[in-house]
Amino acid sequence: MDEWLNLIATGGAFGLGAAGTAESHGHPGVRFVQVSAASATTVHLARPSHPTPPRTEDFRAAVREVVSS
């Protein structure tokens, strides 16, 4: 997240993030603008098939819980 925001702050990129990004990852060189007319989008969770880190399944379950809410 910090690398992405630093890249944006230096003019190397722009991005679209979740509504809470400004509160959780504020950056002095980045201006956060609310986009209210954006349509919903599909987000995919990708992971390597082998080997996976020890808590991969816990993370997948947490993502599913958040997405299904």
Residue pairs with C-beta under 8 A, 6 or more apart in sequence:
1 25
2 25
4 13
4 15
5 25
5 27
5 29
5 30
6 27
6 29
7 13
8 14
8 15
8 27
8 29
8 30
9 27
9 28
9 29
9 30
10 29
16 35
16 38
19 34
21 32
22 32
26 32
43 67
45 60
45 63
47 56
47 60
